[in-house]
Amino acid sequence: IAFYQRNGFEFQFPDPTNPEPILDMIREPRPTAQSSTLYRSEAASYENPNEGAIFYTPDKSYSDLYASEDRVLRKTSLPADVFDIREPRNSEAVLNWVNQKVSNIEDLSGASVDIRDVYAGIEQGGPQGASRALAAYNNILAKQAERSIIPGQAEKMFMQDFGVDAMTIKEAGRDLDEYSVAFKDVPVNKAKGGVITLA
């Protein structure tokens, strides 16, 4: 409990008459992905990959969950050209892009579940569906290359194709309204923030 309290959670007892209540964890609303400062907790010896995107969060308490003695807190600012997939046209662009990539895939051993998950994300639509489809496509890319998953590879490929430096993304395991920012390359500190959408 103390760990969660340090990270901004409070606890409520839903039923005071229950001698063994299940605690409800609550927290104040988190900042949106447009917050000017972004955070990332990573190993001090971490070497940024060339093939995957780099993920930051506007919610410092989320990055603090991964803090330890051998990790460091990185900070940067929102760049000028964030591609926000919460904008309907932008999430649609992601879904169309993933659909085009997957439609060109021949039979790939062991990828049938991932391909179905891509199409489930496309059917779901919106930013949640776009993030789900990208995550499934990451799995497919790993199986195509017969190697372990490179986090953010699909996101980086998308940003390269669309000529943007960063995009919002829904990371697995986070609440519905919580989005991170994926950078195409290692971000430069103190960049001026902003958000873009497709015309």
CORZIGI-V480186 format. One record per residue. OMEGA is omega as a letter, one per 40 degrees, with the letter a starting at -180 (999 if undefined). D_LAST is the distance of its C-alpha to the last C-alpha in Angstrom with 1 decimal. Layout:
BEGIN
OMEGA_D_LAST / OMEGA_D_LAST
END
This chain:
BEGIN
a_46.8 / i_47.1 / a_44.4 / i_41.8 / i_43.1 / a_42.5 / i_38.8 / i_38.3 / i_39.5 / a_42.1 / i_44.3 / i_45.3 / a_48.2 / a_47.1 / a_50.7 / i_53.3 / a_56.1 / a_55.1 / i_57.2 / a_54.7 / i_51.3 / a_48.0 / i_46.1 / i_42.6 / i_40.4 / i_38.0 / i_35.9 / i_34.1 / a_30.3 / i_28.6 / i_25.9 / a_22.3 / i_20.4 / i_19.2 / a_22.8 / a_23.4 / i_26.2 / a_26.0 / i_29.2 / i_30.6 / a_34.2 / i_35.4 / a_38.8 / a_40.1 / a_40.7 / i_37.3 / a_35.9 / a_32.1 / i_31.4 / a_29.6 / a_28.2 / i_26.8 / i_24.3 / a_25.8 / i_25.5 / i_25.8 / i_26.0 / a_25.5 / a_28.7 / a_31.7 / i_34.1 / i_32.4 / i_32.9 / i_36.4 / a_37.3 / a_37.5 / i_39.5 / a_42.9 / a_45.3 / i_43.9 / i_40.2 / i_38.3 / i_35.5 / i_32.6 / i_30.2 / i_27.0 / i_24.2 / a_20.5 / a_18.7 / a_15.9 / i_13.3 / i_13.9 / a_11.7 / a_12.6 / i_13.4 / i_14.4 / a_11.0 / a_11.3 / a_8.3 / i_9.4 / i_13.0 / i_12.6 / i_11.4 / a_14.5 / i_16.7 / a_15.9 / i_16.6 / i_19.8 / i_20.9 / a_20.7 / a_22.7 / a_25.3 / i_25.8 / a_27.2 / i_29.7 / i_33.3 / a_35.9 / a_35.8 / i_38.8 / a_38.2 / a_34.5 / i_34.7 / a_34.2 / i_31.1 / i_29.6 / i_30.4 / i_28.7 / a_25.5 / i_25.6 / i_26.6 / i_23.5 / i_21.3 / i_23.3 / i_23.1 / i_19.3 / a_17.2 / i_17.5 / i_21.2 / i_21.1 / i_18.6 / i_21.0 / a_23.9 / i_22.8 / i_22.1 / i_25.6 / i_27.2 / i_25.8 / i_27.2 / i_30.6 / i_30.2 / i_29.5 / a_32.7 / i_34.7 / a_33.6 / a_34.8 / i_37.8 / a_37.4 / a_36.5 / i_33.0 / a_30.9 / i_28.9 / a_25.2 / i_25.5 / i_22.8 / i_20.4 / i_21.2 / i_20.8 / a_17.3 / i_16.4 / a_18.2 / a_16.4 / i_12.8 / i_14.1 / a_14.0 / a_17.2 / i_17.1 / i_15.9 / a_17.3 / i_19.8 / i_22.5 / a_25.8 / i_28.6 / a_31.2 / a_29.2 / a_28.8 / a_26.0 / a_24.3 / a_24.8 / i_22.2 / i_22.8 / i_20.8 / i_21.1 / i_21.3 / i_21.2 / i_24.2 / a_26.7 / i_25.0 / a_26.3 / i_27.9 / i_26.9 / i_23.3 / a_21.4 / i_19.1 / a_15.6 / i_12.6 / i_9.1 / i_6.4 / i_3.8 / 999_0.0
END
